[in-house]
């Protein structure tokens, strides 16, 4: 069986996928750092301006 090696997206340490409880992170610490970035809106999902304006207008009409 081949062991899949991955790189932690936060600290870039190498870890294994199969034996890691915090995947895709290397540790609970890195997992919580990532969660904190989402909570403080450091990470954002881009919004399409034209689409969001159309959705706002649709909601106003209802």
C-alpha positions, 0 to 999 in steps of 0.5 A: 500500500502506498502512503499518500504524503501531503503538505499542510496548507498553513505551515507547509510541513509534510504529513501523511493522509491516512494517519492524520486526524486533522487532514488536510492540516498537519495538526490541530493548531494549523486547523484552528489557524485556518478556522480563525482566518475564515472567522475573521474573513481573511479568506473570502469567496469572490462574489460576481458583482453582476450576479449579486446585483441581480439577486438583490433586485429579485429579492426587492421585487418579492 
